[in-house]
Amino acid sequence: MSKIKLTIDGRKVQIEQGKTILDAAKKINVKIPTLCYHEDLCVAGNCRVCVVEVAGSRALQASCAIPAQEGMEIRTNTPKVRNARKDIIAMLVSEHNTQCTTCYRSTNCELQTLSAEYNIDNNRYLSILKPNIEVDRSSWSIEKDDSKCVRCQRCVRTCSELQHVNALTVSHKGKDMKISTFHDLPLKDVVCTNCGQCVNRCPTGALTERRYFDEVWEAIGDPTKHVVMNTAPSVRVALGEMLGYPVGTRVTGKMVTAMRRLGVDSVLDTDFSADLTILEEGTELLVRLKKALVDKDDTVKLPLLTSCSPGWVKFCEHLYPDHLGHLSTCKSPQQMFGALTKTYYADKKGIDPKDIVSVAIMPCAAKKFEANRGEMKDSGFQDIDAGLTTRELGHMIRQTGLNFLELEESTYDSIMGESTGAGVIFGATGGVMEAALRTAYEIVTGREVPFADLNITAVRGMEGIREASILIEDAVPEWSFLEGVEMKVAVAHGLINAREIMDQIAAGESPYHFIEVMACPGGCIGGGGQPIPTNEEIRKARVAAIYEEDMNMTLRKSHENPEIQTIYKDFLKEPLSHVSHNLLHTTYRKRQHY
């Protein structure tokens, strides 16, 4: 690619053709403030905070939207530039509900940071905040507060470009312009997958997750309640970002200690039920293959689609309801864990299930919705009582006054607290597929997968859709019908890629047997409940930490987890048994599609 040369604040820089002035400034560590810009999204140039002077141009130019050109002379910090930026920021503040001392985003609000940097004193423009703006708390997962919206449209671009859901849009013009939903309906009544990617990209507190940690604090303080917390795989590689550690630091042991210090009665690991999911979902795949290949049952739905991601499941329910039969009937690891907490765990501990409060710490906003689905009460109780995000756990730890950096490390409690590396890698895109292949291949052939160190790198990576195949050259007698079969699998992350996968299935053109889909870019490590900011560089660091955790585990295959072996022996009997079918599997339903 050809390169061009330009000058920024007297310093020469060379950059690839097609890159912007903002890109060129970043290359030489010149900071240009931005608000509507985000690394994951297309260029918009809406807010104009990033304006610069370009020699030969009378008007200031938005550096995020203007391509760098040969010989350009750019000035980023002149009085004209500073005054323009200050005017823009002051106007945004004038129509912003400045509840900064009580706002959930007060510690990392981008508007607040810019206001401080440019010394906005609120006297520059008269406040024009509109009265009677209500916060939309109709969704189980997301809150929308228009009084804090700066109309940068990051959320709209996220919902349309990255996720292809279009739950959010721009309505009205001029001073009345706002970010709205379809027909201005409440969030709960529109086609929203609750993925929370809009929350991760909102620069202020206009979009946040619904927060439930106050209710959890009440339960912890109630001596009649037995509070169980379980943590998803990707929480342990992201939580540290909120508490003093660099991005991509594994803080598993300190996290467990911190949760114990919160006062909960038992700290357990969702990775346990991730391992369980592999046994149930892997068996479901093999059973479907047998029905299709041996019994010639043309009603069997292949490819089998994973069902771990509730945002992805809801996406299917809204947009592809005629193909719900392709989804695995397995509940997500969160919901499997909740069902077993109120049954198996309660029995082992001798606790009345009604006195157990099951709290899931997740990287995901959609998990809050999933916990409240009507189908998730197979234990006789609500399986998960509260779903908290990684961010919420971080806030709870801060509230205790604990110095997270100085905490000793400890391990999870027993009974649903032991896991394998296969459970850990659920947190990264491709991880569910890799975990499933490690176990399914060994069940079918009696041998380990033919990859060095069990690392199936073909399904790893950050490409939107990845595919791989494994030739089954020989099989144990029970699965001999699979000999000579080339098992074709695919992995997709981000709902824009999920749509491509589903369009292929809808057209009857899918060549795959098994497909993993995650709603969020990068999988759970990039979930809508993870620390802000989240971008490609951060997602890659978290993924690397996930695989490092896997490599350091003693056991790395789900079926080798001794607690999994015990729960089948003592309670579930075998995968897809009557007990496991009732507790660990579910159904889906068609939802509205506007």
Secondary structure, 3 states (H helix, E strand, C coil): CCEEEEEECCEEEEEECCCEHHHHHHHCCCCCCCCCCCCCCCCCCCCCCCEEEECCCCCCEECCCCECCCCCEEECCCHHHHHHHHHHHHHHHHCCCCCCCCCCCCCCCHHHHHHHHCCCCCCCCCCCCCCCCCCECCCCCEEECHHHCCCCCHHHHHHHHHCCCCCEEEECCHHHCEEEEHHHCCHHHCCCCCCCHHHHHCCCCCEEECCCHHHHHHHHCCCCCEEEEEECHHHHHCHHHHCCCCCCCCCHHHHHHHHHHHCCCEEEEHHHHHHHHHHHHHHHHHHHHHHHHCCCCCCCCCCEECCCCHHHHHHHHHHCHHHHHHECCECCHHHHHHHHHHHHHHHHHCCCHHHEEEEEEECCCHHHHHHCCCCCCCCCCCCCCEEEEHHHHHHHHHHHCCCHHHCCCCCCCCCCCCCCHHHHHHHCCCHHHHHHHHHHHHHHHCCCCCCHHHCCHHHCCCCCEEEEEEECCCCCHHHHHHCCCEEEEEEEECHHHHHHHHHHHHCCCCCCCEEEEECCCCHHHHCCCCCCCCCHHHHHHHHHHHHHHHHCCCCCCHHHCHHHHHHHHHHHCCCCCHHHHHHHECCCCCCCCC
